[in-house]
Amino acid sequence: MIRGIASGLDEGRTTHLMEELCREAAAFRFEVAPNPCVGAAVFAGGREVGRGFHRRWGGPHAEVEALSAAAGSDAPRERWDLLIVTLEPCSSLGKTGPCVEAILASGISRVVVGALDPDPRHRGAGIERLRSNGVEVVLLEGTAPLERVAPHFARWTSADRLRRPRPWMIAKWAQTRSGQLTPPVGVGEGRWISTTASLEEVAVLRGRVDAIVSGVGTVLADDPRFCVRPPGDIGAAPLRVILDSCLRTPPEAAMLRSPAPGEGVGAVHFLSLVGVGAARAEALRAAGSSVHGLHGAESGGHVSLSAVEAWLWDAGVRRVLLEAGPTLLRACLAAGAVDQVRVYTGAVNGGRGPSMGEWLGSATLDGRAERECGEDAVLEGFPRPV
Ligand SMILES: NC(=O)c1ccc[n+]([C@@H]2O[C@H](COP(=O)([O-])OP(=O)(O)OC[C@H]3O[C@@H](n4cnc5c(N)ncnc54)[C@H](OP(=O)(O)O)[C@@H]3O)[C@@H](O)[C@H]2O)c1
């Protein structure tokens, strides 16, 4: 029996529970990234009375979910005596309140933690705050290794990333069976590859990022709106950021029109090369957008991707959805700027433009998962840095 674990829960059962919580938590990895996957369970006298998980980025943390599940159980709060959690509870204010405060408010007297927070700015702080308030904390290191449960979080909190912060970038694209991003002429109005079910999933994803990033090639070819429609959260529409080095976007672009009823739209920002086309910049500003001059890439005449990342970070953007054509998509993948991919392969043969097949064939995707959405095949994963 580990000292501090409630009666009825020996080390073997606790370790088994920890593994179960880790496994279930990891199922939400693509929804929570860059946040960690976390699971938690509340006990009363050795009986589990509430279980919770961090299910989506910006949503409640696992501890808070477990506590509210316990509140809905038949066990009165004064009998709750133990919380098991796979990762050290957070002690700082993020998108949600600190979990340590919720645990302290619950009156739980013992907490078993599976792993320390890897972020050196917070490591140990949650445990220390609990202990200094009289809560007994047992650290069962090795039972919830982050490299297995949430390897993406280890990347997010790596020394390099903390030194030069950049947003978490999710690249999403739809491709034909041959890996091309544009369907053959005459199919899907020359534009659509995936089915309605996939478009609805993307609408939800758009409502869960801070910004959508695309290239001027897509704007000129498709005249997209990049809006959020139901079932996405239209009240949480992300910024729309277009990489347009020479400001080729016409001020009449659909993106610059007012939202239609039932549509959520974020502010539009064009990132161009410093000093290009003052008159074009003025016309785009007059149409309601903002234009920002960035320095160019060393390799060519485009805006520099690292300058784009720095601009996004300074604008408060932490989670980005890249919805670009093959030119910008491949540039971001080659630069190692993409942290996560979601690829919809529609039931369409052939297509136009370069294929993503070669990249997909050579990339290693951590946490890789394949599933179906309507008639489309969906592939998700975290590209391993090269
Ligand atoms: N199936 C899908 O998921 C999907 C999604 C989006 C688009 N598409 C299709 O893709 C096609 C358009 O492809 P595209 O490749 O022209 O569009 P794109 O990748 O969205 O835009 C490319 C443009 O981005 C600009 N850019 C700015 N900074 C860049 C950088 N650092 N590196 C690379 N490019 C940079 C470049 O123009 P400047 O140099 O002028 O800035 C470049 O020409 C359309 O047919 C569209 O329907 C498909």
PDBQT file of the ligand as one rigid body, heavy atoms in Angstrom, charges set to zero:
ROOT
HETATM    1  N1  LIG A 401      -8.228  20.771 -51.102  1.00  0.00    +0.000 N 
HETATM    2  C1  LIG A 401      -7.889  21.666 -50.200  1.00  0.00    +0.000 C 
HETATM    3  O1  LIG A 401      -7.876  21.398 -48.997  1.00  0.00    +0.000 OA
HETATM    4  C2  LIG A 401      -7.494  23.043 -50.679  1.00  0.00    +0.000 A 
HETATM    5  C3  LIG A 401      -7.307  24.082 -49.741  1.00  0.00    +0.000 A 
HETATM    6  C4  LIG A 401      -6.925  25.324 -50.215  1.00  0.00    +0.000 A 
HETATM    7  C5  LIG A 401      -6.733  25.511 -51.587  1.00  0.00    +0.000 A 
HETATM    8  N2  LIG A 401      -6.943  24.492 -52.441  1.00  0.00    +0.000 N 
HETATM    9  C6  LIG A 401      -6.739  24.648 -53.892  1.00  0.00    +0.000 C 
HETATM   10  O2  LIG A 401      -5.389  25.036 -54.119  1.00  0.00    +0.000 OA
HETATM   11  C7  LIG A 401      -5.333  25.831 -55.296  1.00  0.00    +0.000 C 
HETATM   12  C8  LIG A 401      -4.503  27.057 -55.010  1.00  0.00    +0.000 C 
HETATM   13  O3  LIG A 401      -3.204  26.613 -54.730  1.00  0.00    +0.000 OA
HETATM   14  P1  LIG A 401      -2.002  27.569 -54.396  1.00  0.00    +0.000 P 
HETATM   15  O4  LIG A 401      -0.855  26.699 -54.108  1.00  0.00    +0.000 OA
HETATM   16  O5  LIG A 401      -1.871  28.605 -55.456  1.00  0.00    +0.000 OA
HETATM   17  O6  LIG A 401      -2.545  28.348 -53.099  1.00  0.00    +0.000 OA
HETATM   18  P2  LIG A 401      -1.902  28.722 -51.706  1.00  0.00    +0.000 P 
HETATM   19  O7  LIG A 401      -0.871  27.753 -51.320  1.00  0.00    +0.000 OA
HETATM   20  O8  LIG A 401      -3.036  28.934 -50.762  1.00  0.00    +0.000 OA
HETATM   21  O9  LIG A 401      -1.238  30.144 -51.972  1.00  0.00    +0.000 OA
HETATM   22  C9  LIG A 401       0.025  30.191 -52.538  1.00  0.00    +0.000 C 
HETATM   23  C10 LIG A 401       0.586  31.581 -52.439  1.00  0.00    +0.000 C 
HETATM   24  O10 LIG A 401       0.851  31.929 -51.086  1.00  0.00    +0.000 OA
HETATM   25  C11 LIG A 401       1.765  33.001 -51.112  1.00  0.00    +0.000 C 
HETATM   26  N3  LIG A 401       2.773  32.891 -50.073  1.00  0.00    +0.000 N 
HETATM   27  C12 LIG A 401       3.043  33.858 -49.175  1.00  0.00    +0.000 A 
HETATM   28  N4  LIG A 401       4.054  33.490 -48.399  1.00  0.00    +0.000 NA
HETATM   29  C13 LIG A 401       4.455  32.284 -48.815  1.00  0.00    +0.000 A 
HETATM   30  C14 LIG A 401       5.493  31.421 -48.392  1.00  0.00    +0.000 A 
HETATM   31  N5  LIG A 401       6.325  31.750 -47.397  1.00  0.00    +0.000 N 
HETATM   32  N6  LIG A 401       5.649  30.260 -49.016  1.00  0.00    +0.000 NA
HETATM   33  C15 LIG A 401       4.838  29.903 -50.033  1.00  0.00    +0.000 A 
HETATM   34  N7  LIG A 401       3.829  30.691 -50.483  1.00  0.00    +0.000 NA
HETATM   35  C16 LIG A 401       3.641  31.878 -49.881  1.00  0.00    +0.000 A 
HETATM   36  C17 LIG A 401       2.432  32.966 -52.481  1.00  0.00    +0.000 C 
HETATM   37  O11 LIG A 401       2.011  34.098 -53.223  1.00  0.00    +0.000 OA
HETATM   38  P3  LIG A 401       2.786  35.488 -53.024  1.00  0.00    +0.000 P 
HETATM   39  O12 LIG A 401       4.233  35.221 -53.264  1.00  0.00    +0.000 OA
HETATM   40  O13 LIG A 401       2.155  36.385 -54.011  1.00  0.00    +0.000 OA
HETATM   41  O14 LIG A 401       2.522  35.883 -51.636  1.00  0.00    +0.000 OA
HETATM   42  C18 LIG A 401       1.899  31.710 -53.124  1.00  0.00    +0.000 C 
HETATM   43  O15 LIG A 401       1.791  31.787 -54.508  1.00  0.00    +0.000 OA
HETATM   44  C19 LIG A 401      -6.771  26.148 -55.695  1.00  0.00    +0.000 C 
HETATM   45  O16 LIG A 401      -7.136  25.337 -56.777  1.00  0.00    +0.000 OA
HETATM   46  C20 LIG A 401      -7.570  25.757 -54.468  1.00  0.00    +0.000 C 
HETATM   47  O17 LIG A 401      -8.856  25.306 -54.794  1.00  0.00    +0.000 OA
HETATM   48  C21 LIG A 401      -7.322  23.258 -52.022  1.00  0.00    +0.000 A 
ENDROOT
TORSDOF 0
